[in-house]
Amino acid sequence: MIKVGRFLLAALVATTAGCAWFIASEARTSFIEDATRQHVYEQPISQVWTGIRQLLFERGFEARDSDVAGSFAVETAPKIGYDGKTQCDYLLLGTKISEASCKVEFTKRETGPTGTTSHRDLDLEWDLLQRVDPQSAARIQSEADEAARKASD
């Protein structure tokens, strides 16, 4: 009976630790996603645009772009997925807020046997933010770590 009690206690401790880790991880991810969604680059759009084009090239995408009345847009050519059955492309919109600031939004479109879906790709936006604005990314990461610590307490 004592062995069963020890086992249950160990299982409870492991489960509690696992839950705390999961809660902290979710809090960190949620914080980073929210901050990325709202981020304003304190840089001219032309400077951020260079980082976008480099990121797309590194990911194997071919970009077709246009510049219309202060807003920048890039649509990529579709790229076949690893499974050979799906394809993915992006629509990227950049909005000049002022001569020295802008916002960026990446929309990912995936087409496969069950149809087409699209969603904002905050992971790719976060990658861009880390590359183009590393100081803001470091601050966001630090604040996300703090939110994770508070959530797991």
C-alpha positions in Angstrom: 0.0 0.0 0.0 2.9 2.4 0.8 4.3 1.8 -2.7 1.0 2.7 -4.3 0.9 5.9 -2.2 4.4 6.9 -3.3 3.6 6.2 -6.9 0.4 8.3 -6.7 2.3 11.1 -5.0 5.1 10.9 -7.7 2.4 10.9 -10.5 0.7 13.9 -8.9 4.0 15.9 -8.7 4.9 15.0 -12.3 1.4 16.0 -13.5 1.5 19.3 -11.6 5.0 20.1 -13.0 3.9 19.2 -16.5 0.8 21.4 -16.2 2.8 24.3 -14.9 5.2 23.9 -17.8 2.3 23.8 -20.3 0.6 26.8 -18.8 3.9 28.8 -18.9 4.5 27.7 -22.5 1.0 28.8 -23.5 1.4 32.1 -21.7 4.7 32.8 -23.5 3.4 31.9 -26.9 0.2 33.9 -26.5 2.2 37.0 -25.3 4.6 36.7 -28.3 1.7 36.3 -30.8 -0.2 39.3 -29.4 2.9 41.5 -29.4 3.8 40.4 -32.9 0.2 41.1 -34.1 0.4 44.6 -32.7 4.0 45.5 -33.5 4.8 48.7 -35.2 8.3 48.8 -36.7 10.0 52.1 -35.9 11.8 51.9 -39.3 10.9 53.1 -42.8 8.9 50.5 -44.7 11.6 50.3 -47.3 14.0 49.0 -44.7 11.6 46.4 -43.4 10.7 45.4 -46.9 14.3 44.4 -47.6 14.1 42.0 -44.7 10.8 40.6 -46.0 12.2 39.8 -49.4 15.3 38.1 -47.8 13.1 36.0 -45.5 10.9 34.9 -48.4 13.9 34.0 -50.6 15.4 32.0 -47.8 12.1 30.1 -47.4 12.1 29.2 -51.1 9.4 31.6 -52.2 9.4 33.6 -55.4 7.9 37.1 -54.8 5.8 39.2 -57.2 5.3 42.7 -55.7 3.6 45.9 -56.2 3.6 49.3 -54.5 0.3 51.1 -54.4 -0.3 54.5 -52.7 1.9 54.1 -49.6 1.0 50.5 -49.1 3.3 47.7 -50.1 2.1 44.3 -51.1 3.8 41.0 -52.1 2.2 37.9 -53.3 4.3 34.8 -53.7 4.1 32.2 -56.3 2.6 29.0 -55.0 5.1 26.5 -53.5 4.3 22.7 -53.5 4.3 21.2 -50.0 6.5 18.3 -48.9 3.6 15.9 -49.3 3.2 16.8 -53.0 -0.5 17.3 -52.5 -0.7 20.8 -51.0 0.6 24.1 -52.1 1.2 27.3 -50.1 1.6 30.9 -50.9 1.6 34.2 -49.0 0.1 37.6 -49.3 2.2 40.2 -47.4 0.9 43.7 -46.7 3.0 46.5 -45.4 1.5 49.8 -44.4 3.5 53.0 -44.0 2.3 54.7 -40.8 4.8 57.5 -41.1 8.1 58.1 -42.9 9.8 56.3 -40.0 7.3 53.6 -39.0 5.2 50.8 -40.5 3.2 47.6 -39.9 3.4 44.3 -41.7 1.0 41.4 -42.0 1.6 37.9 -43.5 -1.4 35.9 -44.7 -0.6 32.3 -45.5 -2.9 30.5 -48.0 -2.8 26.7 -48.2 -4.6 24.7 -50.9 -5.0 20.9 -50.7 -7.4 18.1 -51.4 -9.9 19.4 -48.9 -9.9 23.0 -50.2 -8.2 26.3 -49.4 -7.6 27.9 -46.0 -5.9 31.1 -45.1 -4.7 32.6 -41.8 -2.3 35.2 -40.5 1.1 33.6 -40.1 2.3 35.1 -36.8 5.3 32.6 -36.7 6.7 34.1 -39.9 6.0 37.6 -38.7 7.9 36.8 -35.4 10.8 35.5 -37.5 10.8 38.8 -39.4 10.5 40.9 -36.2 13.6 39.0 -34.7 15.5 39.7 -37.9 14.6 43.3 -38.6 14.0 44.7 -35.1 16.1 42.5 -32.8 15.9 45.0 -29.9 12.1 44.9 -29.9 12.2 41.2 -30.3 14.5 40.8 -27.3 12.2 43.0 -25.2 9.1 41.1 -26.2 10.9 37.8 -25.5 11.8 39.0 -22.0 8.3 40.2 -21.3 7.0 36.9 -22.6 9.3 35.0 -20.2 8.0 37.1 -17.3 4.4 36.4 -18.3 5.2 32.7 -18.4 6.8 32.8 -14.9 3.7 34.6 -13.6 1.3 32.1 -15.2 3.1 29.1 -13.7 3.1 30.5 -10.2 
